[in-house]
C-alpha cells in the first residue's frame, strides 16, 4: 500500500491534502506533516480544510497557508484525504479537483472512497501512517515535519493516556524528540494557551454536568445561547468532554453540542467497557471503540433521553 502511494507521489507534481471538518490535532497536524513532506520533495502541495486551522494548532509549521475556500482549489494529480472516515467529512467535492484520491485513515469502518485506501485501525493516529509513508520514501524527517507528527500523536493519544498509546506511538514520539521537537513547546500550545472565551464557556458548561443514577456515565453540554453569552465558538469546545470522563466510576462520557435549534452533535468517550463507535453508528455517526460521535435531531432533553436510554441498556451488559 505504501509503495502504491509513493508511486503516485513520484509520478505526480500537484497535490492537495485535506482532512475532516472541525479538525482535531491529528487531522490538522497530519495534513501539515504530509504537505511539508511533499514540498520538501519539490512537489506543489496545498493543505485544505473547510474549517481552517483551530487557534491552538496555529503554531504548526505551514498552518498559515491552509486553504479553506474550495473556490481556491485548482486541478491536482492526486488528493490525499486524511483521518476522515468518510469523504463527506472532508468534502464530497474533492474528486472534481483530483485525478485520484488516496484515503489514509485509522478509523474502523472507514469508507473505501479512494483509489488507494491505506487504513490501519491499529494505528495510534493518522500521523503514524504519514510517518510510515515518509519512512518508506527514505526521506529524512525535517524539524517542521517532526513537530507535526509529534503533535498528531500527542493529541490523538490524549497525551499518551488513551488505550491507543501503543509502542509505535512512543517510538515515533521519541524519534521526533531526538530530531529536535520540544515537548513543552507543543504541550504549551495545545493545553496552556487558551483564549479567555474558552474559559468563560467552561464556566457555563460545568453547570450542565450530569452523572447517571448508576454513576457509570456522565455528560456536559453547550448551547448556542452559551456561545452567544461568552463569545466562544465550536472551536473552543475541544477537550470539554474530559471533565465528565475524569469522574471516578464513569465509564462513558458524553458531550452534547447544539448545532442548530433541533440538531445536536453528540461526542462519546469510553474507558473500554462500552463500544461507543458501535453506538454512534446506530445513531448515524461513527468512530472508534473508545471515541466516536454522531449528529442527533430533537430537543436537548429528547436527544439526552435517546442516548441515556441506550447507555442504560448497554452498561449492565458490560459489568
C-alpha positions as a Markdown table, in Angstrom:
| # | Residue | x | y | z |
|---|---|---|---|---|
| 1 | Unk | 0.0 | 0.0 | 0.0 |
| 2 | Unk | 2.8 | 2.4 | 0.9 |
| 3 | Unk | 4.6 | 1.5 | -2.3 |
| 4 | Unk | 1.5 | 2.4 | -4.3 |
| 5 | Unk | 1.2 | 5.8 | -2.5 |
| 6 | Unk | 4.9 | 6.5 | -3.2 |
| 7 | Unk | 4.5 | 5.7 | -6.9 |
| 8 | Unk | 1.7 | 8.3 | -7.1 |
| 9 | Unk | 3.9 | 10.8 | -5.4 |
| 10 | Unk | 6.9 | 10.1 | -7.6 |
| 11 | Unk | 4.8 | 10.4 | -10.8 |
| 12 | Unk | 2.7 | 13.4 | -9.8 |
| 13 | Unk | 3.5 | 17.1 | -9.4 |
| 14 | Unk | 0.5 | 18.8 | -8.0 |
| 15 | Unk | -1.3 | 17.6 | -4.8 |
| 16 | Unk | -3.9 | 18.6 | -2.3 |
| 17 | Unk | -4.1 | 17.3 | 1.2 |
| 18 | Unk | -7.3 | 17.5 | 3.1 |
| 19 | Unk | -8.8 | 16.3 | 6.4 |
| 20 | Unk | -12.1 | 16.3 | 8.1 |
| 21 | Unk | -14.1 | 19.4 | 9.1 |
| 22 | Unk | -13.6 | 20.8 | 12.6 |
| 23 | Unk | -10.1 | 19.3 | 12.5 |
| 24 | Unk | -8.6 | 17.9 | 15.7 |
| 25 | Unk | -4.9 | 17.7 | 16.4 |
| 26 | Unk | -4.3 | 14.5 | 14.4 |
| 27 | Unk | -6.2 | 15.7 | 11.4 |
| 28 | Unk | -4.5 | 19.0 | 11.0 |
| 29 | Unk | -1.1 | 18.0 | 12.1 |
| 30 | Unk | -1.1 | 15.0 | 9.8 |
| 31 | Unk | -2.2 | 17.3 | 6.9 |
| 32 | Unk | 0.6 | 19.7 | 7.5 |
| 33 | Unk | 3.2 | 16.9 | 8.0 |
| 34 | Unk | 2.2 | 15.5 | 4.6 |
| 35 | Unk | 2.2 | 18.9 | 2.9 |
| 36 | Unk | 5.6 | 19.8 | 4.3 |
| 37 | Unk | 7.0 | 16.4 | 3.3 |
| 38 | Unk | 5.6 | 16.8 | -0.3 |
| 39 | Unk | 7.1 | 20.3 | -0.6 |
| 40 | Unk | 10.5 | 19.1 | 0.6 |
| 41 | Unk | 10.3 | 16.6 | -2.3 |
| 42 | Unk | 9.9 | 19.6 | -4.6 |
| 43 | Unk | 6.2 | 19.0 | -5.2 |
| 44 | Unk | 3.4 | 21.6 | -5.4 |
| 45 | Unk | 1.2 | 20.8 | -2.3 |
| 46 | Unk | -1.8 | 22.6 | -0.9 |
| 47 | Unk | -3.3 | 22.0 | 2.6 |
| 48 | Unk | -7.1 | 22.2 | 2.6 |
| 49 | Unk | -9.7 | 22.2 | 5.3 |
| 50 | Unk | -13.2 | 23.5 | 5.1 |
| 51 | Unk | -13.0 | 24.9 | 8.6 |
| 52 | Unk | -9.4 | 26.1 | 8.6 |
| 53 | Unk | -6.9 | 25.8 | 11.4 |
| 54 | Unk | -8.1 | 25.8 | 15.1 |
| 55 | Unk | -6.5 | 28.5 | 17.2 |
| 56 | Unk | -4.5 | 26.1 | 19.3 |
| 57 | Unk | -2.9 | 24.5 | 16.2 |
| 58 | Unk | -1.8 | 27.7 | 14.5 |
| 59 | Unk | 1.7 | 27.1 | 15.8 |
| 60 | Unk | 2.2 | 24.2 | 13.4 |
| 61 | Unk | 4.6 | 24.8 | 10.6 |
| 62 | Unk | 2.6 | 25.8 | 7.5 |
| 63 | Unk | -0.6 | 26.5 | 9.3 |
| 64 | Unk | -0.9 | 30.0 | 7.9 |
| 65 | Unk | -1.0 | 28.6 | 4.4 |
| 66 | Unk | -4.0 | 26.3 | 4.9 |
| 67 | Unk | -6.8 | 27.0 | 2.3 |
| 68 | Unk | -10.4 | 26.8 | 3.4 |
| 69 | Unk | -12.1 | 28.2 | 0.3 |
| 70 | Unk | -13.0 | 25.4 | -2.2 |
| 71 | Unk | -13.0 | 28.1 | -4.9 |
| 72 | Unk | -9.2 | 28.5 | -4.4 |
| 73 | Unk | -8.7 | 24.8 | -5.4 |
| 74 | Unk | -7.5 | 24.1 | -9.0 |
| 75 | Unk | -6.6 | 20.7 | -10.6 |
| 76 | Unk | -4.4 | 18.1 | -8.9 |
| 77 | Unk | -2.7 | 14.9 | -9.9 |
| 78 | Unk | -3.9 | 13.4 | -6.6 |
| 79 | Unk | -5.7 | 14.3 | -3.4 |
| 80 | Unk | -4.8 | 12.9 | 0.0 |
| 81 | Unk | -7.8 | 12.7 | 2.4 |
| 82 | Unk | -6.6 | 12.1 | 5.9 |
| 83 | Unk | -8.3 | 10.9 | 9.1 |
| 84 | Unk | -11.8 | 11.4 | 7.7 |
| 85 | Unk | -13.6 | 8.0 | 7.8 |
| 86 | Unk | -16.0 | 9.3 | 5.1 |
| 87 | Unk | -15.3 | 11.5 | 2.2 |
| 88 | Unk | -18.2 | 13.8 | 3.2 |
| 89 | Unk | -16.4 | 14.8 | 6.3 |
| 90 | Unk | -13.6 | 16.4 | 4.3 |
| 91 | Unk | -15.6 | 17.4 | 1.2 |
| 92 | Unk | -17.7 | 15.5 | -1.3 |
| 93 | Unk | -16.5 | 18.0 | -4.0 |
| 94 | Unk | -12.8 | 16.9 | -3.8 |
| 95 | Unk | -13.0 | 14.3 | -6.5 |
| 96 | Unk | -13.9 | 17.0 | -9.0 |
| 97 | Unk | -10.4 | 18.5 | -8.5 |
| 98 | Unk | -8.3 | 15.4 | -8.3 |
| 99 | Unk | -7.4 | 12.7 | -10.9 |
| 100 | Unk | -7.5 | 10.2 | -8.0 |
| 101 | Unk | -7.9 | 10.2 | -4.2 |
| 102 | Unk | -5.8 | 8.5 | -1.6 |
| 103 | Unk | -7.6 | 7.7 | 1.7 |
| 104 | Unk | -5.2 | 7.5 | 4.7 |
| 105 | Unk | -7.1 | 6.8 | 8.0 |
| 106 | Unk | -7.1 | 4.8 | 11.2 |
| 107 | Unk | -10.9 | 4.8 | 11.9 |
| 108 | Unk | -12.7 | 1.5 | 11.9 |
| 109 | Unk | -15.3 | 1.1 | 9.1 |
| 110 | Unk | -13.5 | 3.8 | 7.1 |
| 111 | Unk | -15.3 | 4.3 | 3.8 |
| 112 | Unk | -13.2 | 3.0 | 0.9 |
| 113 | Unk | -13.6 | 6.1 | -1.3 |
| 114 | Unk | -10.0 | 6.2 | -2.5 |
| 115 | Unk | -8.3 | 4.7 | -5.5 |
| 116 | Unk | -5.8 | 3.7 | -2.7 |
| 117 | Unk | -7.2 | 3.1 | 0.8 |
| 118 | Unk | -4.4 | 2.9 | 3.4 |
| 119 | Unk | -6.4 | 2.2 | 6.5 |
| 120 | Unk | -5.0 | 0.7 | 9.7 |
| 121 | Unk | -7.3 | 0.5 | 12.7 |
| 122 | Unk | -4.5 | -0.5 | 15.0 |
| 123 | Unk | -2.5 | 2.7 | 14.3 |
| 124 | Unk | -2.4 | 5.2 | 17.2 |
| 125 | Unk | -3.1 | 8.1 | 14.9 |
| 126 | Unk | -3.2 | 9.0 | 11.2 |
| 127 | Unk | 0.0 | 10.8 | 11.9 |
| 128 | Unk | 1.6 | 7.4 | 12.5 |
| 129 | Unk | 0.6 | 6.3 | 9.0 |
| 130 | Unk | 2.1 | 9.5 | 7.5 |
| 131 | Unk | 5.3 | 8.7 | 9.4 |
| 132 | Unk | 5.3 | 5.2 | 7.8 |
| 133 | Unk | 4.9 | 6.8 | 4.3 |
| 134 | Unk | 7.8 | 9.2 | 4.9 |
| 135 | Unk | 10.0 | 6.3 | 6.2 |
| 136 | Unk | 9.0 | 4.2 | 3.2 |
| 137 | Unk | 10.3 | 7.1 | 0.9 |
| 138 | Unk | 13.6 | 7.0 | 2.7 |
| 139 | Unk | 13.3 | 10.8 | 3.2 |
| 140 | Unk | 14.9 | 12.4 | 6.3 |
| 141 | Unk | 12.3 | 13.9 | 8.6 |
| 142 | Unk | 12.8 | 17.6 | 8.9 |
| 143 | Unk | 12.2 | 19.6 | 12.1 |
| 144 | Unk | 8.9 | 21.0 | 10.6 |
| 145 | Unk | 7.5 | 17.6 | 9.8 |
| 146 | Unk | 8.7 | 16.3 | 13.2 |
| 147 | Unk | 6.7 | 18.9 | 15.1 |
| 148 | Unk | 3.6 | 18.0 | 13.1 |
| 149 | Unk | 4.0 | 14.2 | 13.6 |
| 150 | Unk | 4.6 | 14.6 | 17.3 |
| 151 | Unk | 1.6 | 16.8 | 17.7 |
| 152 | Unk | -0.6 | 14.4 | 15.8 |
| 153 | Unk | 0.3 | 11.5 | 18.1 |
| 154 | Unk | 0.3 | 13.5 | 21.3 |
| 155 | Unk | -3.2 | 14.8 | 20.5 |
| 156 | Unk | -4.8 | 11.6 | 19.4 |
| 157 | Unk | -3.4 | 9.6 | 22.3 |
| 158 | Unk | -4.6 | 12.1 | 24.9 |
| 159 | Unk | -1.0 | 12.9 | 25.8 |
| 160 | Unk | -0.3 | 9.2 | 25.9 |
| 161 | Unk | -3.2 | 8.5 | 28.3 |
| 162 | Unk | -5.6 | 6.6 | 26.0 |
| 163 | Unk | -5.6 | 2.9 | 25.1 |
| 164 | Unk | -4.2 | 3.7 | 21.6 |
| 165 | Unk | -0.9 | 4.8 | 23.1 |
| 166 | Unk | 0.8 | 1.7 | 21.8 |
| 167 | Unk | 4.5 | 1.1 | 21.4 |
| 168 | Unk | 4.6 | 2.7 | 18.0 |
| 169 | Unk | 3.2 | 5.9 | 19.4 |
| 170 | Unk | 6.1 | 6.1 | 21.9 |
| 171 | Unk | 8.6 | 5.1 | 19.4 |
| 172 | Unk | 7.6 | 7.8 | 16.9 |
| 173 | Unk | 7.3 | 10.4 | 19.6 |
| 174 | Unk | 10.8 | 9.5 | 20.9 |
| 175 | Unk | 12.2 | 9.8 | 17.4 |
| 176 | Unk | 10.7 | 13.2 | 16.9 |
| 177 | Unk | 12.2 | 14.4 | 20.2 |
| 178 | Unk | 15.6 | 13.2 | 19.1 |
| 179 | Unk | 15.1 | 15.2 | 15.9 |
| 180 | Unk | 14.6 | 18.3 | 18.0 |
| 181 | Unk | 10.9 | 18.6 | 18.9 |
| 182 | Unk | 10.4 | 20.3 | 22.3 |
| 183 | Unk | 7.6 | 18.5 | 24.2 |
| 184 | Unk | 7.0 | 21.6 | 26.2 |
| 185 | Unk | 6.6 | 23.8 | 23.1 |
| 186 | Unk | 3.9 | 21.5 | 21.7 |
| 187 | Unk | 2.1 | 20.9 | 25.0 |
| 188 | Unk | 2.2 | 24.6 | 25.9 |
| 189 | Unk | 0.5 | 25.5 | 22.7 |
| 190 | Unk | -2.1 | 22.7 | 22.9 |
| 191 | Unk | -3.0 | 22.8 | 26.5 |
| 192 | Unk | -1.8 | 26.0 | 28.2 |
| 193 | Unk | -2.6 | 28.8 | 25.7 |
| 194 | Unk | -6.4 | 29.0 | 25.9 |
| 195 | Unk | -8.3 | 32.1 | 24.9 |
| 196 | Unk | -10.4 | 33.7 | 27.6 |
| 197 | Unk | -13.6 | 32.9 | 25.7 |
| 198 | Unk | -12.9 | 29.2 | 26.2 |
| 199 | Unk | -12.5 | 29.6 | 30.0 |
| 200 | Unk | -15.7 | 31.6 | 30.2 |
| 201 | Unk | -17.5 | 28.9 | 28.2 |
| 202 | Unk | -16.2 | 26.3 | 30.5 |
| 203 | Unk | -17.8 | 28.0 | 33.5 |
| 204 | Unk | -21.2 | 27.6 | 31.8 |
| 205 | Unk | -20.6 | 24.1 | 30.6 |
| 206 | Unk | -19.7 | 22.8 | 34.0 |
| 207 | Unk | -23.1 | 23.9 | 35.3 |
| 208 | Unk | -24.6 | 21.3 | 33.0 |
| 209 | Unk | -22.5 | 18.5 | 34.4 |
| 210 | Unk | -24.7 | 15.4 | 34.9 |
| 211 | Unk | -23.9 | 11.9 | 36.2 |
| 212 | Unk | -26.3 | 9.0 | 35.8 |
| 213 | Unk | -28.0 | 7.4 | 38.8 |
| 214 | Unk | -25.8 | 4.3 | 38.3 |
| 215 | Unk | -22.7 | 6.6 | 38.3 |
| 216 | Unk | -21.4 | 5.0 | 35.1 |
| 217 | Unk | -21.9 | 7.7 | 32.5 |
| 218 | Unk | -21.7 | 11.5 | 32.7 |
| 219 | Unk | -22.2 | 14.4 | 30.4 |
| 220 | Unk | -21.8 | 18.1 | 29.8 |
| 221 | Unk | -23.5 | 20.2 | 27.2 |
| 222 | Unk | -23.1 | 23.5 | 25.3 |
| 223 | Unk | -25.9 | 25.5 | 23.7 |
| 224 | Unk | -25.9 | 28.3 | 21.2 |
| 225 | Unk | -27.0 | 30.6 | 24.0 |
| 226 | Unk | -23.8 | 29.8 | 25.8 |
| 227 | Unk | -21.7 | 30.6 | 22.7 |
| 228 | Unk | -23.5 | 34.0 | 22.4 |
| 229 | Unk | -23.1 | 34.8 | 26.1 |
| 230 | Unk | -19.4 | 34.1 | 26.1 |
| 231 | Unk | -18.2 | 35.0 | 22.6 |
| 232 | Unk | -16.9 | 31.5 | 22.2 |
| 233 | Unk | -17.5 | 29.1 | 19.3 |
| 234 | Unk | -17.4 | 25.4 | 18.5 |
| 235 | Unk | -13.6 | 25.7 | 18.1 |
| 236 | Unk | -13.4 | 26.4 | 21.9 |
| 237 | Unk | -15.1 | 23.1 | 22.9 |
| 238 | Unk | -12.3 | 20.7 | 22.3 |
| 239 | Unk | -11.5 | 18.6 | 25.4 |
| 240 | Unk | -14.6 | 19.6 | 27.4 |
| 241 | Unk | -15.7 | 16.0 | 27.3 |
| 242 | Unk | -12.8 | 15.1 | 29.5 |
| 243 | Unk | -14.4 | 16.7 | 32.6 |
| 244 | Unk | -17.2 | 14.0 | 33.0 |
| 245 | Unk | -14.7 | 11.4 | 31.7 |
| 246 | Unk | -12.4 | 12.2 | 34.7 |
| 247 | Unk | -15.0 | 11.4 | 37.3 |
| 248 | Unk | -14.4 | 8.2 | 39.3 |
| 249 | Unk | -16.7 | 5.4 | 38.2 |
| 250 | Unk | -17.7 | 7.0 | 34.9 |
| 251 | Unk | -17.2 | 4.5 | 32.1 |
| 252 | Unk | -18.7 | 6.6 | 29.3 |
| 253 | Unk | -18.5 | 10.4 | 28.9 |
| 254 | Unk | -20.7 | 12.5 | 26.6 |
| 255 | Unk | -20.6 | 16.0 | 25.2 |
| 256 | Unk | -23.8 | 17.5 | 23.7 |
| 257 | Unk | -23.2 | 20.5 | 21.4 |
| 258 | Unk | -26.1 | 22.4 | 19.9 |
| 259 | Unk | -25.5 | 22.9 | 16.1 |
| 260 | Unk | -29.0 | 24.2 | 15.3 |
| 261 | Unk | -32.3 | 24.6 | 17.1 |
| 262 | Unk | -33.1 | 20.9 | 17.0 |
| 263 | Unk | -29.7 | 19.4 | 16.0 |
| 264 | Unk | -27.0 | 18.3 | 18.4 |
| 265 | Unk | -23.6 | 16.8 | 17.8 |
| 266 | Unk | -23.0 | 14.1 | 20.4 |
| 267 | Unk | -19.4 | 13.1 | 21.2 |
| 268 | Unk | -18.7 | 9.9 | 23.1 |
| 269 | Unk | -15.6 | 8.7 | 25.1 |
| 270 | Unk | -15.4 | 5.3 | 26.6 |
| 271 | Unk | -12.9 | 3.8 | 29.1 |
| 272 | Unk | -13.3 | 0.4 | 27.2 |
| 273 | Unk | -16.3 | -1.4 | 28.6 |
| 274 | Unk | -18.7 | 0.1 | 26.0 |
| 275 | Unk | -18.1 | 0.2 | 22.3 |
| 276 | Unk | -19.2 | 3.8 | 21.6 |
| 277 | Unk | -18.2 | 3.5 | 18.0 |
| 278 | Unk | -21.0 | 0.9 | 17.6 |
| 279 | Unk | -23.4 | 3.1 | 19.5 |
| 280 | Unk | -22.5 | 6.2 | 17.3 |
| 281 | Unk | -23.1 | 4.1 | 14.2 |
| 282 | Unk | -26.6 | 3.2 | 15.5 |
| 283 | Unk | -27.2 | 6.9 | 15.6 |
| 284 | Unk | -25.9 | 7.6 | 12.1 |
| 285 | Unk | -22.4 | 8.6 | 13.1 |
| 286 | Unk | -19.1 | 6.7 | 13.5 |
| 287 | Unk | -15.8 | 6.4 | 15.2 |
| 288 | Unk | -13.6 | 4.1 | 17.3 |
| 289 | Unk | -14.4 | 1.7 | 20.2 |
| 290 | Unk | -13.4 | 4.4 | 22.7 |
| 291 | Unk | -14.1 | 7.6 | 20.8 |
| 292 | Unk | -16.9 | 8.4 | 18.5 |
| 293 | Unk | -19.6 | 10.9 | 17.5 |
| 294 | Unk | -23.0 | 11.3 | 15.9 |
| 295 | Unk | -25.5 | 14.0 | 15.0 |
| 296 | Unk | -28.9 | 13.6 | 16.6 |
| 297 | Unk | -32.1 | 15.6 | 16.0 |
| 298 | Unk | -34.5 | 16.7 | 18.7 |
| 299 | Unk | -34.6 | 19.0 | 21.7 |
| 300 | Unk | -31.8 | 18.8 | 24.2 |
| 301 | Unk | -33.9 | 16.7 | 26.5 |
| 302 | Unk | -35.1 | 14.4 | 23.7 |
| 303 | Unk | -31.5 | 13.8 | 22.5 |
| 304 | Unk | -30.2 | 13.2 | 26.0 |
| 305 | Unk | -33.0 | 10.7 | 26.6 |
| 306 | Unk | -32.3 | 8.8 | 23.4 |
| 307 | Unk | -28.6 | 8.4 | 24.3 |
| 308 | Unk | -29.1 | 7.9 | 28.0 |
| 309 | Unk | -31.7 | 5.1 | 27.5 |
| 310 | Unk | -29.4 | 3.3 | 25.2 |
| 311 | Unk | -26.5 | 3.5 | 27.6 |
| 312 | Unk | -28.7 | 2.2 | 30.4 |
| 313 | Unk | -29.2 | -0.8 | 28.2 |
| 314 | Unk | -25.6 | -1.3 | 27.3 |
| 315 | Unk | -23.9 | -0.7 | 30.6 |
| 316 | Unk | -25.4 | -3.6 | 32.6 |
| 317 | Unk | -24.2 | -5.9 | 29.9 |
| 318 | Unk | -20.7 | -4.6 | 30.5 |
| 319 | Unk | -20.4 | -5.4 | 34.2 |
